[in-house]
């Protein structure tokens, strides 16, 4: 709790920082957290996200904290956007977001603030020990970590932490305010778009893993509904990719059968020519309708060529060597390669938005 700051500004002229806490029906512990942060010299902004009148005494006990209010509950994502917009307008150059449910200690909040102050353009994640979480939280966090690494090629130890140090720069601020998501999915959107928002990367700071009966009672996370929204962020490109792939498959399947049965009579040349035709269609649709401008031909070809080799090898083995019917084997082989293609192209599209090692996720002790 040392290293006191006045008005959130470091004595060495470092960035002006503050703490942002979205709160919906908070418990009594919120006032103690705010008091200790204020005593440490960190300004605190609390967003009352449409809490009932029964919670009003808690907000009245927050002392020097600025309290912003939503007339009705609009979700954690909207509360974060409201707070970020306010703090940016007040001249803050970075915010540390913390939860109101008692899961973040003042010491850990200050450590994340120190890390953000030391590198004012990186996103800082307060990373918990997932092995010490309750079973429900451990399972959900573990699944999102695996999916995030698979789809984005980034290893993060804690994808659901609410303790984050967020730089407010000319590059990041507009994106933070425009990110989709009004609820808990907003935080996953921030990670999914972090390469574009925070080109300096992501840093991990180890924090305590705090779960108590009080924090469980205050938490408003709904595992099924909120969880589905989080997974929808991870797979947001999948529906359009599915349509693009179905179109490419139809083109490929038609071209293959025409070339194999009517022109060439040989499976491998027919598969190669059909894949070139369908790949041209697939690339253009993916670039303009699925992944956007960061998607480019060089990366696509690096993915297409290994898949083409695998496709031809399996077709040759199953059709030419084993004599199985080509019209049946072709869709089975393509279906098996579909998931590999989606994961590879999604990771490639994200990778083109960042330089190497931007999202390191390296743990740091402050």
C-alpha positions as a Markdown table, in Angstrom:
| # | Residue | x | y | z |
|---|---|---|---|---|
| 1 | Unk | 0.0 | 0.0 | 0.0 |
| 2 | Unk | 3.0 | 2.3 | -0.2 |
| 3 | Unk | 3.8 | 4.5 | -3.2 |
| 4 | Unk | 1.0 | 6.9 | -2.5 |
| 5 | Unk | -0.2 | 8.9 | -5.5 |
| 6 | Unk | -2.0 | 12.2 | -5.5 |
| 7 | Unk | -5.0 | 12.4 | -7.9 |
| 8 | Unk | -3.7 | 9.2 | -9.5 |
| 9 | Unk | -0.6 | 10.8 | -10.9 |
| 10 | Unk | 2.8 | 9.4 | -10.1 |
| 11 | Unk | 5.4 | 11.7 | -8.6 |
| 12 | Unk | 7.7 | 10.9 | -11.5 |
| 13 | Unk | 5.2 | 12.4 | -14.0 |
| 14 | Unk | 3.8 | 9.0 | -14.9 |
| 15 | Unk | 0.3 | 8.6 | -16.4 |
| 16 | Unk | -2.7 | 9.7 | -14.3 |
| 17 | Unk | -4.6 | 6.6 | -13.3 |
| 18 | Unk | -7.8 | 5.8 | -11.5 |
| 19 | Unk | -9.9 | 2.8 | -10.4 |
| 20 | Unk | -13.2 | 2.0 | -12.1 |
| 21 | Unk | -15.7 | -0.3 | -10.3 |
| 22 | Unk | -19.0 | -1.3 | -11.9 |
| 23 | Unk | -21.4 | -2.1 | -9.2 |
| 24 | Unk | -24.9 | -3.7 | -9.2 |
| 25 | Unk | -26.5 | -4.5 | -5.8 |
| 26 | Unk | -23.0 | -4.4 | -4.1 |
| 27 | Unk | -22.3 | -5.6 | -0.6 |
| 28 | Unk | -21.0 | -3.6 | 2.3 |
| 29 | Unk | -17.4 | -4.5 | 1.5 |
| 30 | Unk | -17.4 | -2.0 | -1.3 |
| 31 | Unk | -17.1 | 1.0 | 1.0 |
| 32 | Unk | -14.0 | -0.5 | 2.7 |
| 33 | Unk | -12.3 | -1.2 | -0.6 |
| 34 | Unk | -13.0 | 2.3 | -1.9 |
| 35 | Unk | -11.7 | 3.8 | 1.4 |
| 36 | Unk | -8.4 | 1.9 | 1.2 |
| 37 | Unk | -7.8 | 2.8 | -2.4 |
| 38 | Unk | -8.5 | 6.5 | -1.7 |
| 39 | Unk | -6.1 | 6.4 | 1.2 |
| 40 | Unk | -3.5 | 5.0 | -1.2 |
| 41 | Unk | -4.0 | 8.1 | -3.4 |
| 42 | Unk | -6.0 | 6.4 | -6.2 |
| 43 | Unk | -9.1 | 8.2 | -7.4 |
| 44 | Unk | -12.1 | 5.9 | -7.6 |
| 45 | Unk | -15.1 | 6.0 | -9.9 |
| 46 | Unk | -18.0 | 3.7 | -9.2 |
| 47 | Unk | -20.8 | 3.1 | -11.7 |
| 48 | Unk | -24.1 | 2.3 | -10.0 |
| 49 | Unk | -25.6 | 0.1 | -12.7 |
| 50 | Unk | -29.3 | 0.4 | -11.8 |
| 51 | Unk | -29.1 | -1.0 | -8.3 |
| 52 | Unk | -32.3 | -1.0 | -6.1 |
| 53 | Unk | -33.0 | 1.4 | -3.3 |
| 54 | Unk | -31.9 | -1.2 | -0.8 |
| 55 | Unk | -28.3 | -0.7 | -2.0 |
| 56 | Unk | -28.4 | 3.1 | -1.8 |
| 57 | Unk | -26.8 | 3.1 | 1.7 |
| 58 | Unk | -23.7 | 1.3 | 0.3 |
| 59 | Unk | -23.2 | 4.0 | -2.3 |
| 60 | Unk | -23.7 | 6.8 | 0.2 |
| 61 | Unk | -20.8 | 5.4 | 2.2 |
| 62 | Unk | -18.3 | 5.7 | -0.6 |
| 63 | Unk | -16.8 | 9.0 | 0.6 |
| 64 | Unk | -14.6 | 10.7 | -2.0 |
| 65 | Unk | -15.4 | 8.3 | -4.8 |
| 66 | Unk | -17.3 | 9.7 | -7.8 |
| 67 | Unk | -20.6 | 7.7 | -8.3 |
| 68 | Unk | -22.1 | 7.6 | -11.8 |
| 69 | Unk | -25.6 | 6.2 | -12.1 |
| 70 | Unk | -27.6 | 4.2 | -14.6 |
| 71 | Unk | -31.4 | 4.5 | -14.1 |
| 72 | Unk | -31.8 | 0.8 | -14.8 |
| 73 | Unk | -29.4 | -2.2 | -14.9 |
| 74 | Unk | -27.6 | -2.1 | -18.3 |
| 75 | Unk | -24.9 | -4.7 | -17.8 |
| 76 | Unk | -21.3 | -4.8 | -16.8 |
| 77 | Unk | -20.0 | -3.9 | -20.3 |
| 78 | Unk | -22.2 | -0.8 | -20.5 |
| 79 | Unk | -21.1 | 0.2 | -17.0 |
| 80 | Unk | -17.5 | -0.1 | -18.0 |
| 81 | Unk | -18.0 | 2.0 | -21.1 |
| 82 | Unk | -19.8 | 4.7 | -19.0 |
| 83 | Unk | -16.9 | 4.8 | -16.6 |
| 84 | Unk | -14.2 | 4.8 | -19.2 |
| 85 | Unk | -15.9 | 7.6 | -21.2 |
| 86 | Unk | -16.2 | 9.7 | -18.0 |
| 87 | Unk | -12.6 | 9.1 | -16.8 |
| 88 | Unk | -11.2 | 9.8 | -20.3 |
| 89 | Unk | -13.1 | 13.1 | -20.3 |
| 90 | Unk | -11.6 | 13.9 | -16.9 |
| 91 | Unk | -8.0 | 13.5 | -18.2 |
| 92 | Unk | -7.2 | 10.0 | -16.9 |
| 93 | Unk | -4.7 | 8.2 | -19.1 |
| 94 | Unk | -5.4 | 4.8 | -17.7 |
| 95 | Unk | -8.0 | 3.0 | -15.6 |
| 96 | Unk | -7.8 | -0.1 | -13.4 |
| 97 | Unk | -11.1 | -2.0 | -13.5 |
| 98 | Unk | -12.0 | -4.0 | -10.4 |
| 99 | Unk | -15.1 | -5.9 | -9.4 |
| 100 | Unk | -17.4 | -4.9 | -6.5 |
| 101 | Unk | -17.9 | -8.5 | -5.2 |
| 102 | Unk | -14.8 | -8.7 | -3.0 |
| 103 | Unk | -12.7 | -10.8 | -5.3 |
| 104 | Unk | -10.0 | -8.1 | -5.7 |
| 105 | Unk | -7.9 | -6.9 | -2.8 |
| 106 | Unk | -6.6 | -3.3 | -2.5 |
| 107 | Unk | -3.1 | -4.6 | -2.7 |
| 108 | Unk | -3.7 | -6.4 | -6.0 |
| 109 | Unk | -5.4 | -3.4 | -7.5 |
| 110 | Unk | -2.4 | -1.3 | -6.6 |
| 111 | Unk | 0.0 | -3.8 | -8.1 |
| 112 | Unk | -2.0 | -3.8 | -11.4 |
| 113 | Unk | -1.9 | 0.0 | -11.3 |
| 114 | Unk | 1.9 | 0.0 | -10.8 |
| 115 | Unk | 2.3 | -2.3 | -13.8 |
| 116 | Unk | 0.0 | -0.1 | -15.9 |
| 117 | Unk | 2.0 | 3.0 | -14.8 |
| 118 | Unk | 5.3 | 1.4 | -15.8 |
| 119 | Unk | 4.0 | 0.5 | -19.3 |
| 120 | Unk | 1.2 | 2.9 | -20.1 |
| 121 | Unk | 0.3 | 1.3 | -23.5 |
| 122 | Unk | 0.0 | -2.4 | -22.5 |
| 123 | Unk | -3.2 | -4.1 | -21.3 |
| 124 | Unk | -2.5 | -5.5 | -17.9 |
| 125 | Unk | -4.4 | -8.5 | -16.7 |
| 126 | Unk | -4.6 | -9.5 | -13.0 |
| 127 | Unk | -4.1 | -13.2 | -13.3 |
| 128 | Unk | -5.5 | -15.7 | -10.7 |
| 129 | Unk | -4.4 | -19.2 | -9.9 |
| 130 | Unk | -7.2 | -21.1 | -11.7 |
| 131 | Unk | -6.4 | -24.3 | -9.8 |
| 132 | Unk | -7.7 | -22.6 | -6.6 |
| 133 | Unk | -11.0 | -21.6 | -8.1 |
| 134 | Unk | -14.3 | -23.3 | -7.3 |
| 135 | Unk | -15.2 | -26.2 | -9.7 |
| 136 | Unk | -17.7 | -24.1 | -11.7 |
| 137 | Unk | -15.4 | -21.2 | -12.2 |
| 138 | Unk | -12.4 | -23.5 | -12.9 |
| 139 | Unk | -14.3 | -25.3 | -15.6 |
| 140 | Unk | -15.6 | -22.2 | -17.3 |
| 141 | Unk | -12.2 | -20.4 | -17.2 |
| 142 | Unk | -10.4 | -23.5 | -18.4 |
| 143 | Unk | -12.7 | -23.9 | -21.4 |
| 144 | Unk | -12.4 | -20.3 | -22.5 |
| 145 | Unk | -8.6 | -20.4 | -22.1 |
| 146 | Unk | -8.4 | -23.4 | -24.4 |
| 147 | Unk | -10.7 | -21.9 | -26.9 |
| 148 | Unk | -8.9 | -18.6 | -26.9 |
| 149 | Unk | -5.5 | -20.2 | -27.4 |
| 150 | Unk | -6.9 | -22.4 | -30.2 |
| 151 | Unk | -8.8 | -19.7 | -32.1 |
| 152 | Unk | -6.4 | -16.7 | -31.5 |
| 153 | Unk | -3.0 | -18.4 | -30.9 |
| 154 | Unk | -2.5 | -16.7 | -27.6 |
| 155 | Unk | -1.8 | -18.3 | -24.2 |
| 156 | Unk | -3.6 | -16.5 | -21.4 |
| 157 | Unk | -3.7 | -17.9 | -17.9 |
| 158 | Unk | -6.9 | -16.2 | -16.9 |
| 159 | Unk | -9.4 | -15.0 | -19.6 |
| 160 | Unk | -12.2 | -14.0 | -17.2 |
| 161 | Unk | -10.4 | -11.7 | -14.8 |
| 162 | Unk | -12.2 | -8.4 | -14.1 |
| 163 | Unk | -9.0 | -6.8 | -12.6 |
| 164 | Unk | -7.4 | -5.1 | -15.6 |
| 165 | Unk | -5.2 | -2.1 | -16.2 |
| 166 | Unk | -6.5 | -0.4 | -19.4 |
| 167 | Unk | -4.5 | 2.3 | -21.1 |
| 168 | Unk | -6.6 | 5.2 | -22.5 |
| 169 | Unk | -4.7 | 6.2 | -25.6 |
| 170 | Unk | -5.8 | 7.9 | -28.9 |
| 171 | Unk | -5.7 | 4.4 | -30.4 |
| 172 | Unk | -7.5 | 2.4 | -27.7 |
| 173 | Unk | -10.1 | 4.8 | -26.4 |
| 174 | Unk | -12.4 | 4.9 | -29.5 |
| 175 | Unk | -12.3 | 1.1 | -29.8 |
| 176 | Unk | -13.0 | 0.5 | -26.1 |
| 177 | Unk | -16.1 | 2.7 | -26.3 |
| 178 | Unk | -17.3 | 1.1 | -29.6 |
| 179 | Unk | -16.7 | -2.6 | -28.7 |
| 180 | Unk | -19.9 | -4.6 | -28.9 |
| 181 | Unk | -21.2 | -6.2 | -25.7 |
| 182 | Unk | -23.3 | -4.8 | -22.9 |
| 183 | Unk | -22.7 | -7.6 | -20.3 |
| 184 | Unk | -19.8 | -9.8 | -19.3 |
| 185 | Unk | -19.0 | -10.6 | -22.9 |
| 186 | Unk | -17.6 | -7.0 | -23.3 |
| 187 | Unk | -14.5 | -8.2 | -21.4 |
| 188 | Unk | -14.0 | -11.1 | -23.8 |
| 189 | Unk | -14.4 | -8.7 | -26.7 |
| 190 | Unk | -11.6 | -6.6 | -25.2 |
| 191 | Unk | -9.3 | -9.6 | -25.3 |
| 192 | Unk | -10.4 | -10.7 | -28.7 |
| 193 | Unk | -9.6 | -7.2 | -30.1 |
| 194 | Unk | -6.6 | -6.6 | -27.9 |
| 195 | Unk | -4.1 | -6.9 | -30.8 |
| 196 | Unk | -5.8 | -3.9 | -32.5 |
| 197 | Unk | -6.5 | -1.9 | -29.3 |
| 198 | Unk | -3.2 | -2.5 | -27.5 |
| 199 | Unk | -0.4 | -3.0 | -30.0 |
| 200 | Unk | 2.2 | -3.0 | -27.2 |
| 201 | Unk | 0.7 | -6.2 | -26.0 |
| 202 | Unk | -0.7 | -7.8 | -22.9 |
| 203 | Unk | 1.1 | -8.3 | -19.6 |
| 204 | Unk | 0.0 | -10.6 | -16.8 |
| 205 | Unk | 0.4 | -9.7 | -13.1 |
| 206 | Unk | -0.2 | -12.5 | -10.6 |
| 207 | Unk | -2.9 | -11.7 | -8.0 |
| 208 | Unk | -4.7 | -13.5 | -5.2 |
| 209 | Unk | -7.5 | -16.0 | -6.0 |
| 210 | Unk | -10.2 | -14.8 | -3.6 |
| 211 | Unk | -13.6 | -16.6 | -3.4 |
| 212 | Unk | -15.8 | -16.3 | -0.4 |
| 213 | Unk | -19.4 | -16.7 | 0.5 |
| 214 | Unk | -19.8 | -12.9 | 0.4 |
| 215 | Unk | -18.3 | -12.7 | -3.1 |
| 216 | Unk | -20.5 | -15.5 | -4.4 |
| 217 | Unk | -23.6 | -13.8 | -2.9 |
| 218 | Unk | -22.8 | -10.4 | -4.6 |
| 219 | Unk | -21.8 | -11.9 | -8.0 |
| 220 | Unk | -24.4 | -11.6 | -10.7 |
| 221 | Unk | -22.8 | -13.7 | -13.3 |
| 222 | Unk | -25.3 | -16.2 | -14.8 |
| 223 | Unk | -23.3 | -19.2 | -16.0 |
| 224 | Unk | -25.5 | -20.3 | -18.8 |
| 225 | Unk | -26.7 | -17.0 | -20.4 |
| 226 | Unk | -23.6 | -15.0 | -19.8 |
| 227 | Unk | -21.4 | -18.0 | -20.7 |
| 228 | Unk | -23.1 | -18.4 | -24.0 |
| 229 | Unk | -22.6 | -14.7 | -24.8 |
| 230 | Unk | -18.9 | -15.1 | -24.0 |
| 231 | Unk | -18.6 | -18.1 | -26.3 |
| 232 | Unk | -20.5 | -16.3 | -29.0 |
| 233 | Unk | -17.7 | -13.7 | -29.0 |
| 234 | Unk | -15.1 | -16.4 | -29.5 |
| 235 | Unk | -17.0 | -18.0 | -32.4 |
| 236 | Unk | -18.4 | -14.8 | -33.8 |
| 237 | Unk | -16.9 | -15.4 | -37.3 |
| 238 | Unk | -18.0 | -19.0 | -37.4 |
| 239 | Unk | -21.5 | -18.5 | -39.0 |
| 240 | Unk | -20.2 | -16.5 | -41.9 |
| 241 | Unk | -17.2 | -18.8 | -42.2 |
| 242 | Unk | -19.6 | -21.7 | -42.4 |
| 243 | Unk | -21.6 | -20.1 | -45.2 |
| 244 | Unk | -18.4 | -19.2 | -47.0 |
| 245 | Unk | -17.1 | -22.8 | -46.6 |
| 246 | Unk | -20.4 | -24.3 | -47.8 |
| 247 | Unk | -20.2 | -22.2 | -50.9 |
| 248 | Unk | -16.6 | -23.2 | -51.5 |
| 249 | Unk | -17.5 | -26.8 | -50.9 |
| 250 | Unk | -20.3 | -26.8 | -53.5 |
| 251 | Unk | -18.0 | -25.2 | -56.0 |
| 252 | Unk | -15.2 | -27.7 | -55.2 |
| 253 | Unk | -17.6 | -30.7 | -55.2 |
| 254 | Unk | -19.1 | -29.8 | -58.5 |
| 255 | Unk | -15.8 | -29.0 | -60.2 |
| 256 | Unk | -14.2 | -32.2 | -58.8 |
| 257 | Unk | -17.0 | -34.5 | -60.1 |
| 258 | Unk | -17.1 | -32.7 | -63.5 |
| 259 | Unk | -13.3 | -33.0 | -63.9 |
| 260 | Unk | -13.0 | -36.5 | -62.6 |
| 261 | Unk | -16.0 | -38.2 | -64.4 |
| 262 | Unk | -16.1 | -36.1 | -67.6 |
| 263 | Unk | -12.6 | -34.8 | -68.3 |
| 264 | Unk | -9.6 | -36.3 | -66.5 |
| 265 | Unk | -10.7 | -39.6 | -65.0 |
| 266 | Unk | -8.0 | -39.3 | -62.3 |
| 267 | Unk | -8.7 | -38.2 | -58.8 |
| 268 | Unk | -5.6 | -36.2 | -57.8 |
| 269 | Unk | -5.5 | -33.8 | -60.8 |
| 270 | Unk | -9.2 | -33.3 | -60.5 |
| 271 | Unk | -8.9 | -32.6 | -56.7 |
| 272 | Unk | -6.1 | -30.1 | -57.3 |
| 273 | Unk | -7.9 | -28.2 | -60.1 |
| 274 | Unk | -11.2 | -28.2 | -58.1 |
| 275 | Unk | -9.4 | -26.9 | -55.0 |
| 276 | Unk | -7.8 | -24.1 | -57.0 |
| 277 | Unk | -11.2 | -23.0 | -58.3 |
| 278 | Unk | -12.9 | -23.3 | -55.0 |
| 279 | Unk | -10.0 | -21.7 | -53.1 |
| 280 | Unk | -10.2 | -18.6 | -55.3 |
| 281 | Unk | -13.9 | -18.2 | -54.4 |
| 282 | Unk | -13.2 | -19.0 | -50.7 |
| 283 | Unk | -10.4 | -16.5 | -50.4 |
| 284 | Unk | -12.3 | -13.6 | -51.8 |
| 285 | Unk | -15.5 | -14.3 | -49.8 |
| 286 | Unk | -13.4 | -14.7 | -46.6 |
| 287 | Unk | -11.4 | -11.6 | -47.1 |
| 288 | Unk | -14.4 | -9.4 | -47.9 |
| 289 | Unk | -17.2 | -10.9 | -45.8 |
| 290 | Unk | -15.7 | -13.0 | -42.9 |
| 291 | Unk | -12.3 | -11.8 | -41.7 |
| 292 | Unk | -11.8 | -8.3 | -43.1 |
| 293 | Unk | -9.0 | -6.3 | -44.6 |
| 294 | Unk | -6.2 | -7.9 | -42.4 |
| 295 | Unk | -6.7 | -11.2 | -44.2 |
| 296 | Unk | -4.3 | -11.5 | -47.2 |
| 297 | Unk | -3.4 | -13.9 | -49.9 |
| 298 | Unk | 0.0 | -14.9 | -48.5 |
| 299 | Unk | -1.4 | -16.2 | -45.3 |
| 300 | Unk | -4.3 | -17.9 | -47.0 |
| 301 | Unk | -1.9 | -19.8 | -49.3 |
| 302 | Unk | 0.2 | -21.0 | -46.3 |
| 303 | Unk | -3.0 | -22.6 | -44.9 |
| 304 | Unk | -4.5 | -23.8 | -48.3 |
| 305 | Unk | -1.4 | -25.7 | -49.5 |
| 306 | Unk | -1.1 | -28.1 | -46.5 |
| 307 | Unk | -4.8 | -28.7 | -46.6 |
| 308 | Unk | -4.7 | -29.3 | -50.3 |
| 309 | Unk | -1.9 | -31.9 | -49.8 |
| 310 | Unk | -3.8 | -33.6 | -47.1 |
| 311 | Unk | -7.0 | -33.6 | -49.2 |
| 312 | Unk | -5.2 | -35.1 | -52.2 |
| 313 | Unk | -3.4 | -37.7 | -50.1 |
| 314 | Unk | -6.6 | -38.9 | -48.5 |
| 315 | Unk | -8.5 | -38.9 | -51.8 |
| 316 | Unk | -5.7 | -40.9 | -53.5 |
| 317 | Unk | -5.6 | -43.4 | -50.6 |
| 318 | Unk | -9.3 | -43.9 | -50.3 |
| 319 | Unk | -10.4 | -43.6 | -53.9 |
| 320 | Unk | -7.5 | -44.8 | -56.1 |
| 321 | Unk | -5.9 | -47.3 | -53.7 |
| 322 | Unk | -8.9 | -48.6 | -51.9 |
| 323 | Unk | -11.5 | -48.1 | -54.6 |
| 324 | Unk | -14.1 | -46.3 | -52.5 |
| 325 | Unk | -16.6 | -44.1 | -54.4 |
| 326 | Unk | -15.3 | -40.7 | -55.0 |
| 327 | Unk | -18.7 | -38.9 | -54.7 |
| 328 | Unk | -19.0 | -40.2 | -51.2 |
| 329 | Unk | -15.3 | -39.9 | -50.0 |
| 330 | Unk | -14.9 | -36.3 | -51.1 |
| 331 | Unk | -17.4 | -34.7 | -48.7 |
| 332 | Unk | -16.2 | -36.9 | -45.8 |
| 333 | Unk | -12.6 | -35.8 | -46.3 |
| 334 | Unk | -13.5 | -32.2 | -46.7 |
| 335 | Unk | -15.7 | -32.3 | -43.6 |
| 336 | Unk | -12.7 | -33.6 | -41.6 |
| 337 | Unk | -10.5 | -30.8 | -42.8 |
| 338 | Unk | -13.1 | -28.1 | -42.2 |
| 339 | Unk | -12.4 | -27.5 | -38.5 |
| 340 | Unk | -8.6 | -27.3 | -39.2 |
| 341 | Unk | -9.2 | -24.7 | -41.8 |
| 342 | Unk | -11.4 | -22.5 | -39.6 |
| 343 | Unk | -9.0 | -22.5 | -36.7 |
| 344 | Unk | -6.0 | -21.8 | -38.9 |
| 345 | Unk | -7.7 | -18.9 | -40.8 |
| 346 | Unk | -9.1 | -17.3 | -37.7 |
| 347 | Unk | -5.6 | -17.4 | -36.0 |
| 348 | Unk | -4.0 | -16.1 | -39.2 |
| 349 | Unk | -6.4 | -13.2 | -39.5 |
| 350 | Unk | -5.7 | -12.2 | -35.8 |
| 351 | Unk | -2.0 | -12.6 | -36.2 |
| 352 | Unk | -1.8 | -10.2 | -39.1 |
| 353 | Unk | -3.0 | -7.5 | -36.8 |
| 354 | Unk | -0.1 | -7.7 | -34.4 |
| 355 | Unk | 3.6 | -8.0 | -34.5 |
| 356 | Unk | 5.3 | -11.1 | -33.0 |
| 357 | Unk | 5.1 | -11.5 | -29.2 |
| 358 | Unk | 2.6 | -8.8 | -28.8 |
| 359 | Unk | 0.3 | -10.9 | -26.7 |
| 360 | Unk | 2.9 | -12.6 | -24.5 |
| 361 | Unk | 0.8 | -13.1 | -21.4 |
| 362 | Unk | 4.0 | -13.4 | -19.4 |
| 363 | Unk | 3.4 | -13.5 | -15.6 |
| 364 | Unk | 4.9 | -10.7 | -13.6 |
| 365 | Unk | 5.4 | -10.2 | -9.9 |
| 366 | Unk | 5.2 | -6.5 | -8.9 |
